[in-house]
Amino acid sequence: MDFQQVIDTDGRIEPRDQMPDAYRQTLVRQIAQHAHSEIIGMQPEGNWITRAPSLRRKAILVAKVQDEAGHGLYLYGAAETLGVDRAELLDLLHAGRQKYSTIFNYPTTSWADVAAIGWLVDGAAIMNQVPLTRCSYGPYARAMTRICKEESFHQRQGFEAMTVLSRGTAAQQQMAQDALDRWWWPALMMFGPPDAASPNSAQSMAWGIKRFGNDELRQRFVDATVPQAEFLGLTVPDPALSWDGEHHRSGEIDWTEFAEVMKGNGPCNRQRLEFRQQAHADGAWVREAAQAYASKHRPVA
Amino acid sequence: MLWEVFVRSRRGLSHTHVGSLHADDAHLALRNARDVYTRRQEGTSIWVVPAAQIVASSPDEKDAFFDPAGDKPYRHPTFYDVPEGLTHL
């Protein structure tokens, strides 16, 4: 079977199959960007590990941040099956030539932000990622299956932490509301620009990389999340939010903000990239030591 | 160095390929595999194999390579008619 036949019959493309160059490049770009998002995403939450309000919350947060590192590794592994090297991809990230999700350029200014990230950011990520488990490229789909299984704990722990705050003191309730105010719109932007303004969407759909449009997934997220906010007794920061009998319709998204964060002008873009570059540089001696040890103990042929 | 990782999820099952990882030696590869692929008790045994050591059939010639089995339906039990009413066949 050639490439198009596999795609037309909803089959899966595997690493050494023939595939169009543009398909390969699209996947490398998307999987790399996804992997980068996972490891950059460790920073906003890692920021709160030492200040988690209890040992229980701390253990949960450590496990979650460790999962994000693992997810990055699964995805770099999937990208490497397309003939690129992980080290190259990291170099491109560090040089600012490959992107990661704009959501991680926002700061976590209170503990409630950690809760809101689990609830909203991981919730949005799951909405985006579940369809990717049926992506036409086998290794990416398999990595996503693994990730989705682990991700649902991320969302639940966040929602649980939000629940505790929203049933707490007036000050804690205010913390929860403030966090929802900060993260709601950036979470909606995670689904990407409207389909009409998303140049690569149609091709990705035709290739079976993407299964649903940005707007449809965003709508599903709004429909799923608004009742959860109501349960928490919190107000979604969107005065135009309305119910049309079938769906919760949100107001206009400020796409200029999205464009600015994408361009590097979000609140934390520089900090996130510099921290990553520093972490990579700080780890150099570990990589060198492992290499030296391995070459010293390599059996002589 | 790239390693392919295989995990036996529980006794009685074969090792199954779960993904790959980087490590400079076999010992580190095993430890990394434990941390990356079995954080939730997904395994009771792990194999790591240098990716370069795996010999694979080529997808380009897969039709010709697997062809010989294509015209031998008589290797399957469904090839044979079982007379109505008979069992244990």
Contacts between the chains, C-beta under 8 A, distances in Angstrom:
chain1	res1	chain2	res2	distance
A	14	B	59	7.0
A	16	B	56	7.3
A	16	B	58	7.2
A	16	B	59	4.6
A	17	B	59	5.1
A	18	B	59	7.6
A	18	B	60	7.5
A	63	B	39	7.8
A	66	B	39	7.0
A	67	B	39	7.2
A	70	B	35	7.6
A	70	B	36	5.4
A	70	B	39	6.5
A	73	B	21	6.4
A	73	B	36	5.3
A	74	B	19	6.0
A	74	B	36	7.6
A	77	B	19	5.0
A	77	B	20	4.6
A	77	B	21	6.6
A	78	B	19	7.9
A	80	B	2	7.1
A	80	B	20	6.9
A	81	B	20	7.9
A	86	B	22	6.6
A	142	B	19	7.6
A	143	B	19	7.1
A	146	B	18	7.9
A	146	B	19	7.8
A	150	B	39	8.0
A	150	B	40	7.5
A	290	B	23	7.6
A	290	B	24	4.4
A	290	B	25	7.5
A	290	B	28	6.1
A	291	B	24	5.0
A	293	B	24	7.1
A	293	B	25	7.0
A	294	B	1	7.9
A	294	B	24	3.7
A	294	B	25	3.9
A	294	B	28	7.5
A	297	B	25	6.6
A	298	B	25	7.6
